[in-house]
Amino acid sequence: MGALIRKSEPAPIRACTVSRDVQEFEFLIDDMEAVLGEAWGDLSFSDMMVFFDQPEAQGLEFLVLAVSTEDSLEIDEIESVIMEAHARNLGVILVASDLDPVLLHRLMRAGARDFLPYPVPEHALEDSIARLDATPVKPPAPAEPAVAERPKSTTHSTLIAIHALSGGVGATTFAVNMAWELVNQKKVEPKVVLLDLDMQFGQVATYLDLPRRDAVYEFLSDLEGADAESLPQALLDFKGRLQVLTAPADMLPLDLVAAEDIEKLLKMARDQFDFVLIDMPRTLVAWTETVLTECDVYMPVIELDMRSAQNALRFVNTLRAEDLPVEKLRFILNRAPKFTDLSGRARLKRMSESLAIKLNDQLPDGGAPVTAALDQGLPLGVVAPKNPLRKEIAKMAKQVHDARALDEAQAKKR
């Protein structure tokens, strides 16, 4: 076994970086020294498995795994290190450089507590360590009852996630207008909340002309201590009908919240609202699986172009590789070709067949009124109620509402 690299003999070892070659992560070395001084060491993946059983390992508080794309062939060994650390109640911070999203997701599922990109942003390592200290590692077994206790069967709330698979496909436009159409169903007044979870580039606040408040960051950064009253305090009201959780005022790392935090947020939202809509970040993060597992339907938004087709294929393959519920996917094709566009309809058919997905939900191009509505900070239903895009979204909202009403009626009979 290679020797543990100690920075100074008297200093107790609080943490350990684990990597194939820590010298390839020279900036991480500087970060570790800045935060921990001499109280850290470094081991290879194989040496770490042996070191777990050494007396010196008893003082360890957490591990920092530095992984790059060159470590792809060693993923099983890296996963074993994470699982062993998790079993010993050691927090694990994953620092990844150009790692395949599928492998990154696999390592997060193995028990990594936090993820940081390399080079690590300023103060991000220190903040990540603080979150480990604030949230002790818990054995996985007690977590099962918490999921089972989610009162979905009693509240009959509907959770819909909307995810742009390419930039500019109109996912946020769709999310904002779908939320507005749901809240304006005739003869009923459902309680609807729109959660903008794109903590870096979320535009829901812009599209609805709402301010970005510091209260959102305070709420998201302390979800562990949040209660039923915390969510309403973080929400903003739009025209007295729609409740909105905007993205934070500042650009924040997507790993600001953990999967457990998102699960708690969704539970609070489902307890208080009939419909919960989520505008997801484009990037797959550690809690994407949580949203996919918890939601009733997951709507990836694409266009009829090569980039959307490639991203849709990679997205579906990723979910299947992790044995995630692909049956929840309901692809939304935005700016679909008109019925008279024979060439476009032929391309649409080829795309659907090559990806082996259904594209039944097709949204027409709303044209200039869509941009005008966004610039005014208003939904299409207010600015251009006769717009074809608005009519199609309203039709989809009615279908979603009717499906919820049917489920609720069937639940009462049982």
N, C-alpha and C positions, 0 to 999 in steps of 0.2 A: 504494500500500500504506500502511495506517495505521502510524504510528510505534509501535515497541515501547515500552511504558510502563516506563521504568526508574526504580527507586526512588532510586538514587544512582549518579552517573556512574562512580565508581571500582570499584563492586562488579561482579564478573563474574556473568553470568547463568547460574545453574545449572538453572533450571526456568522453565516458562512455563505460565500458565493460558491455556486456549483456550476461548472462549465467544462467544455472540452479544452479550452485554452483562454483563461481570463485575460491574457494580454491582448486578445482581439477585441476586448471591451474596455479599452484604456480609460474612456470617460467614466465608465461605471466604477473603476478603481478609485478615481478621484472623488466620485460621489460617496462611495462607501467610507473613505477616509474622512470626508467632510462631516458625515453624519455620525460615524461610530468611532472615529479616531483609530486606535490600535485594537479595538475590541472585535476584530473580525478576522476570518481566515478564508482560504480557498481550497477547494478539492475538485477532482474530476467526478464524473457521474458514478463510475465504478468504485472509486475510493470512498465516496459518500455513503454508499450502501454498507461498506465495512465499518466506517467510522460511527455509524448510528449505534453500534454496540459497544463503543469504547467509553470509558468513564468520563473522558473529557467532553463527550457529547451531551452530558446531563445538563450543562449550563446553557446550551443553545436555546435561543428564543424564536428564531426564524431563519429561513433560508432564502437566498436570492438566486434563482436559476437564470443563467444567461444562455439563451438559445438562439441560434441563427439557422438559416436555411440549410447550412452544411450539416446540421445535426439531424436531418430528417430520417436518416437510416438508423439512428439510435433512439428513435422516439419511444420504443418499448422500455428501454432502460431509464429514460428520463421520466416516463410515466410512473415507473416503479419507485423512483426517488420521491416523487410528489406524494404518492399514495402512502409510502412508509412515513414520510414527515407528517402527513395528515393523521395517520394512526397514532403518532406520538405527540399529538397536539402542538405541532410546530407550524406556525404560519409560513406560507410560501408565497413569495412575490416573483412573478414571471417577467423577466426582461427579454423581449423578443426583437430580433433584427431580421426583417424580411422573411418572417416565418409564414408558411402556407396557412391560410385561415382555417382549413380543416384540422391541421395539426394543432394550431393554437387553441381551437375550440376543444379538442380532445384533451389537451393538458389542463385546461380550465376545469373541465368536467372531472378530471382525476383528483382535484382538490386544491388547485392553486387558488389563493385567496384574492390576489390582485394581479393586474397586468399593466406593464409599463412599456412603451415603445423605446427603442434604442436609436439614437442617443436619448437618455432620459431627460425630460424637461426639467427646468430649474425648480428645485424644491419638491419635485414630484416624489422622489424616493423618501424624503423625510415625511411627507404627508401620508404616503402609503404605509410606512412603518407605524405612524401614529394611529392609523385606522386598525392595524393589526393589534396594537396595544389596547385600543378602545373596544374591540370586538374579539373576545377570546374564542379560540377554536372550539367548536362543539362536536361531539360525536355525531355521525350521520343518522343514527337510528332514531333519536327523538324528533327529527325533522318531519317524519312521515305524518304524524297526527295533525301538524299545522296545515299541511296541504289538504288533508281530508276534511278539515273543519271549515274550509271556505264555503260560505253559505250560498253557493250558486243555486241550489235547488229551491231555496226559499225566496231569494230576491229576484230570480229570473232575469238578472241583468245580462246584457249582451256586450261582449268585449270584442272589438274589431281593431286589428292592427293594420296599418297602411305603410308600405315600404317601397321606396323608389329604388328600382334596380339599376337605374342610370340617371345621370344628372339631367335635369330639365324635362323630365317626363311628365311633370304635373301632379306628383303625388300629394304635395301639400295643398295645392288648389283643390284636388279631389277631396282631401280630408276635411278642409274647412267647409266646403259646400255640402258634403255629406252630413257633417254635424249640424249644419244649419237646416237642411231639409228634414233631418230626423226630429229636430226640436219643433218643427212647424207642421207636424202631422195634424190633419184636420180631426176635430172632435176629441183629441187627446192632447195632453201636455206632458210628454215624457221628459224626465230629467236627463239631460245630456251633458257630458263633460268631454272636452278635447284636451288630451295631454300631448304637449310637444316635448318628446324625449330626445330630440336632436340637440344635445347640449352645446354644440359648437356652431352649427349653421341653421338652427331652427328659425323658420320665417312665419310661423302662425301669428305671432304678435304683429308683424308687419302687415300681413294680409287682412287682419281685422282691426288695424290701427289701435292696438293696445300697447300700453307702456310695459317695459321690461323692469321688473322690480327686484331689489336685493332679497326680498322675502322668499323668492323662488330658490335662490342658492341656499339660503338658510334652511329651508324645508328639505331640499334634496340632500344636503350634507349631514342632516341629522334625522334621517328616516328611521333609524333604529329607535330613537326616543320619541317619534311622532305618535300622536293619538288621533282619535276620530275628529277632533277639532282642528288639528293642524292642517289638514288638506283644505277645508273651506277658506282658511286664512291666507293660503297661498294662491287661491284661485282669483281670477278676474271675471267680472260679469260683462257679457256682450249683449247689449240691447235688452237686458232684463230677462233673457231666456237661456242663453248658452253660457256655460261655465268653462273657463279656459285656464290651463296651466301653461304659461308661456315658457319658452326657453330662458335660461338665466341671462342676465344683462351682459356678463362677460363670457368669453369663449372658454369652456371648461373641458377637461379630459373626460372621455366617455366612460372611463372607469371610476368616475367620482362616486357612482353608486354600484353596489354589488348585486348579485342575483337575488339575495335575500331581501335587500332593500326594495327592489322592483316588485318582488312578490308581495311585500307588505303594502306598497303603494297601490297595486292593482286590487288588493283585497279591500282597502279603504274606499277606493273609487267604486267598486262593485257594490259595496254595502250602501252607498249613498246615492247612486245614480242608476237609471234604467239602461242607459247606453253609455259605454266608455269607448272612445275612439283614441287611438294612439298614432301619432305621426312619428314613425321610427327613423333613426339615423340610417344613412346608406351603409355604413360600415357594420359588419357583424361584430358584436361584442359579447362579453361573457354572459350578459343577461338576455340576449336575443332568444336563446332557448327557453328561458323562463316565460317570455311573452308568448312565444309560439305554443308552449305547452298550456298556458292559462287561457289563451284567447279562444273564442268560438270560431272565428274565421280570420285568416291572415291574407291580406290583399297586396301582393306584389304588383306594382304599376310599371308597365313597359310601353314601348312604342314599336312600330313596325320598322325596325332597323337592325343592323348586324350587332351593334353593341348591346342592345337589349336582349337579343336572342342568345348571345354568348353568356351574358351575365345571368340570364334566367336558367340556362343549362347548368352553369357552375353552382348556382344557388340550390337548384333541385338536387344535384349530385351531392352537395355538401349535406343536405338534410338527410338524404337516403343513407349516406355513409355513416351518419350518427344515429340512424334508426329513429329519426324524429318524424312527427306526424305530418307527412306531406299531403295527406288527405284534407288538411285544413286550408290548403292554399287555394285561393280564388283569384286567378290572374285577371288584372284589369288592363285592357289595351286602350291607351289614350290616343287621340287623334287618329282614330280608325278610318280606313278608306270608305268612301261613300259606296252605296249599293251599285251605282252606275260605273264605278271605277273598277273595271274588269281586271286590269293588270294588278291593282292593289289587292283585290279580293283573292287573286291567284297566289300572290306573295303571302297573304295572310294564311291561306290554306297550307302552303308549304311550311311556313313557320310553325304552325300548330302541329303538323304531322312530324316534323323533324325533332321538335322538343317533347312530343308526346304529352302535350298539355291542352286543356280546353280554353278557348278564348271566347266564351259566350258573352262576357261582359265587355262590350265595346263602346267607348265614349267618342262622340263626334268631336271634330275640331270646333271649339267655340269661337274662334276668330278674335278680332280686336276687342269685342266687349269683355272678354276674359281679362285682358291686360288692363283695361279701363277700370274694371271692378277691383282688381288687386291694387291699383294705384290709389283708389279711393278708400281702400280698407273696408270693403263691403262684399258680402256674398253675391253671387249672380242672382239669387232669388230676390234680392233687393234692387239691384241695378238693372238687370236684364232678365226678367222672369220668363220671357218667351224664347230665350236663347236655347238652341238645341242641346247644348251641353248641360245646361241647367235642367231641362226637361228629363234628360236621361238619368241624371243623378237623382232627381226627385223620384223617378220610377224605381230606382234601386233602393232608395231610402224607404219607400213604401213596402217593397218586398221584404226588407230587413225587419221593419216594424211588424208586418203581418206574420212573419215567421216567429218572432218573439211572442206575439199574442197567442199564436197556436200552441207554442211550447208551454206557455203559462196556463192555458186552458187545459191542456193534457195533464199538467202537473196537479191541477186542482182535482181532477177526476181520480187520481191515484190515491 
